[in-house]
Structure formats: structure tokens, C-alpha cells
Amino acid sequence: MTRRKFVILILSLLVFTLVSGWFIFSDFNKAVKNMVLKDTGKLKLKPGIIDRFVEEAKKDNKWGQFNTNMKLFIMAHYYLDSKVFSLPYRSKYLQKRNLIVGNFLLSTDFFQKKMDLNREIEYIALNHPYKNPCSNPFSSIFYPA
Amino acid sequence: MNDDGYDLILVGTGFASIFFLKKYLEKKPKAKVLVLERGRLYSHANRLQDVIDKKDTASQTWRSKRSEIINPNSEKDWVFEPNFGGGSNCWTGCTPRFLESDFKLKTNYGIAVDWPVSYEELEPYYCMAEEIMAISGPADTPFKKSKKYPLPPHELSNLDILLKKKYGDLYISQPSARASSAIGNRAKCCSSSVCQLCPVNSKFTIENTLKYIVEKEQITIQYEAQVTHLELKGDLAGAVHYNSGNKSFKARGEVVALGANAIFNAHILLGSGDSNPFTGKGLTEQVGKYVWLYFDGLDNLGGSSVITANGYMMYDGDHRKERAACLIENHNRPFIRSEFGKWRQLAKLKFVYEDLPQDTNAVTLSEDKNKPLVDYHHHSPYVEKAIARLEKDVEKYFSFLPIERVEIDDRVQRSEAHILGTTRMSHDATTGVIDKHLIHHQYRNLFVLGGGSFPTISPANPTLTLSALSLLAADQSFS
């Protein structure tokens, strides 16, 4: 191994360790908050409701549905994807992001008020089909045939 | 009545067992029956409370029971519910009938085998099963029906309406045991989308509709009783051996009916020394794959249940000579697309393929006599050929919609929660384990109920068919 290759290898390992370590010790809830903030940026949200959602989701262990590897996968995509670069399995990541942001919006009255962009969006309660059954806002209860 | 035992010993309390028992007691109302249930009575109310209190996550999520079987295949799950009511506790309630051609694959397409029972013979029992479960369904279906569904169909979503307009009777509101209006102890389905444990007790379960049967005076039900083996002598099954607590028991029955599931029925037979060469072989289930359609300008709204419709466009036809039939499900959970203004401009479809039973996929005995070895390798090339053209099929059948992009899951589902084909029915013992009345070819007082009886499996959900078969078996075997 040449000296140049050795240096590149060591630097690569260092970068990999730093990046992995950063993800491992990063707060998944912070990534959730940032995702929700970004994707709902054009909506009129009542102040403080994203924080409330993040806090209640944390208390309810909402993201316990994702194991550590999945959380790292989601965070890696969130922080590293850009217009010019994206990690593999992006569509899988987008499905998870849809689920996270969907959980936030389903905890508000946005869909129940039929996606009205002119009104301020209120928080209702953490989306939970057993504590709040019959609340699928896309069903015929809200959109009768 | 049998003085030193029971007229019937029934193993299991799921669909196959309790539908059999219902019809049996109509024929023999004074019969003395012992019911052996491996699990406990874990009521719907207790399950709900435990999920809310976070004491139980198993009821909330759809989990395989890896600890109760030996499953060396890490890619494959087998889902079952070993408590009173069996699979009725965790099923989604999808109840399409099989098509007539599903019973005649050999005759129609030259593949696999024909069933020893025809659609016409089973049709009255389909009607009975639909009545018992109070099925919601449409007037026009791709299969012939002699009676209307007991409850009206679930409402279609606006996407379904477009597909219905295009494909007519090949696209229907899904026949379902999720009640479209309140009936008996069941509430109207309100599309909460967690059917594995319905929050409003809408779907049919053994507990909410048929529990009264095991409460009859002449029925003895023993919970936490795991059957280990049967005494098989000559042409008869004699005593049933089971463990309960730390003790072993033995009971005698004039008739024995195994209604566990296709893994445990086969395991009990093998543990009893059944030498039929097909016992345990041909373990099969459907293969499912999700497809996401992202629309441009089409909101996917409405629909009154979790799976609103079934598409039959890829189901029956000459393609079955070389590749699997496929039933399409339109899922209607509250999923979204995290893009401003396009929140609900997407659809989630599941493409469910039939498979052909392969003898290399089998249930066998293991070193642990209480645990079957589930030796499942892979689905067949018949399915692979069908899945290989999924992208083309999506293009063919859905491109008339304003689609922005299509995403096909890279993997098939780990399970469809249907365990089928380990005690296949046939005309005689040279080609299968049981006859069309679900009676073992050799042991003529032994019924082997459930989805294990299917010689081929169809892409349609099996519960209604296996329930109808239990009704037929009891009705035609007892006077």
C-alpha cells in the first residue's frame, strides 16, 4: 500500500466514523421536527404545534416502530440527500418521511377540514387509531360518495 | 352418545373448527363435544385495553409467531393467532369467493390439479358462510351467486369509481366481513384501518358472533390444551392426547376433527404416525407485492373501508397456463404524500398472486416434539413469471389514470397470513390426504379442516372458502 493510499484510507475511515457517530448520537426527534417544519412550511400552522407533536410522539414512543438501523437510514437520507446527490433506496426513505409527516398532519385538523389552506391548522391529539377510532380523514365519513 | 368419551373432539376454535361445529350441532343437537383450544380466551375488550395501556403490542401489529415453530427461513413469516377464535382475531376480513376456474386449473389450463369439489357444489355453502359472517358485498361479481350478500357493499373511493367505470364487473367493492352497517354485536366499519384489532369490533370474529356455540351445555371447552398426537389404529382415529399445564391427558371421541391450522394439523398427523406421503407437503400461500401510484392532480378520497375494492383484471385467463393469477386490492389507509398540494394524490395497491404447491415446501417433525419444523424454501417460478411483468401490467391497466410516477416495492411481503396446502384434498389416497368431505382417506372418522385442504390456492383470500368447506363437510357427513 502506498503512503497516499494509506492516508486516503485513514481519512475515509475517520470521515465514516465521524458521520456514523454523529448520526448515532443525533436526536431522531430533532430530525423529525426538521422534516415536519420543512414539509409543512407553506401551511398556516398554529404556533407551537410541531413542538407539541414531537413531544407527544416522544412520550408515546411513536418512533419505536423504527429500529435503530431504520432511524439511522432516515437521518442519513434527511441530512445527506440534496438536489445533486442522493443515497440509495431514496423511495423507501420517502415512504418513511411520508409516514412521519403524515402522522403530524393526521394529529391536526388539516385533513378533516379538507386541506383548506386559508385557515390556521389546529392540533387535535396524537394520531392513535385506538384512542381516536373512526378518524381516517380520507374515508367516506369525511368524503361521502 | 358415547358413554366413555365424546361424540366429537374438535381441535381448535378458528373459522374451520367453529363453522364445522355449528353445522355439526345442527345435525346432531344433543351430541357431546370436547373442544381443545391451545390458547386462552383473550377477549376483544381485553385486547383493546392492553393495546391502549401498551401492555400488548402483538395484537396491534401483525406478527409471526416464530417462537412456536421452527422456521429456518429468515425471509418468510407465518402468521397465526393461537387463542380462542384463531385467525378471526387478527384477520382483515376480506372475503372474496374463489372463481369457478380456481377449482379446475388442470382442466382449464393444464396445470396443477383440479379440486375434488366443484364451485357449484360449494356455492350453497358459500351463501351460508356469507350469511353467518354478514358479509358486505356488491350485487354484481365475477363469480356466480345464488343469493345477494347480506349487507350492502362498502362505498368506493373516487379512484375506485374511475377503475370501476373502466373495468366494469372486473372491478368491485371488496366483499368483506367488515360490516357496512351495524349488525348483531358488530358496529359499522368506520375505516380506522387497524383491522388486526378492530377498535369498534366491526369485523366478524368467532368471539363476537359464534361464541355462544361453545357455551352450549353439552360442549366442554378446555383452554391451554395442546394436542400432541392421536391414536391411529386401522381405519380409525381413537384417543386424542393433549397437554395442559404440566399434565398429559387423553380423551376419546367417535369423531375427531382437527381444525388447528395447516402447520399444526399436519404436525399432529405426522406426530401420530400418519404415513400418507402427502401429509405436511405442499405448504403454500399467496405472494403479495405493493405498488404506489403517484398522481398528477387526482386526489384519492372516499371509500368506507380499509380495502375498498378488488380488481380482477389480472386474475383469470389463458395466462394461467404459464403464470400466476393476480387479485388486486386497493388499500385505503390514511397514508399521505409529503408534498405540498399533493398530499393525497397517491394510491397504494397490493397485487396478490396465487402460487402452486411444491412438495419441497413442507411441515415436518423436529427434535422438539411440540414444535413443527416449517421447511419453506421459496415460492414457485409460476409466481416469479407473473411478478416479472408487474411493471408492464401496471402500465397496461392503470396508465389511463393521470400517473406522475409508479413505485414498486423491491421485495414481496413476508407473509399474506394464509397458511395453506399441507393436507391437500383429492379423489383418493394416491394423490392426497383427505377427500372432498375433509375426511382422511385412511382414518374415516378423522376430519382435517381448514386451508391445509386446498390442493391449489387461488389469489383470493381463503377464509370464506375454508369456512364454506367446513359447512359442506359437516352437512354432508352427518344425518
Interface residues (C-beta under 8 A of the other chain):
Chain A: M35 D39 G41 K42 L43 S91 L94 Q95 R97 N98 L99 I100 V101 G102 L105 L106 F111 M115 P129 Y130 K131 P133 C134 S135 N136 P137 F138 S139 S140 I141 F142 Y143 P144 A145
Chain B: L48 V51 I52 Q60 E155 L156 S157 N158 I161 C190 S191 S192 S193 V194 L197 P199 V200 W292 N300 L301 G302 G303 S304 N332 R333 P334 F335 I336 R337 S338 E339 F340 W343 R344 E407
